[in-house]
Amino acid sequence: MEILLKVLLVIFSIGLIAVVLLQKGKSAGLSGAISGGAEHLFGKTKARGMELVLERITVGLAVGFFVLSVVVAVVLD
């Protein structure tokens, strides 16, 4: 059981790294991070097509990674 959980954790982590690297940068620098986040929050720029798919995959892999991390920590302790 422990080995299966560890293998799943490694798969999720590699997948998360790959999906994040496939996404293009949304803004550059600190000023872009502040204004870009506000624009995304209020819906001025909406993700379409492949960007939306990558964003949803990233969220799913991130949630799975965090859940598996907690489960592995509890099982191994």
Secondary structure, 3 states (H helix, E strand, C coil): CHHHHHHHHHHHHHHHHHHHHHCCCCCCHHHHHHHHHHHHHHCCCCCCCHHHHHHHHHHHHHHHHHHHHHHHHHHHC
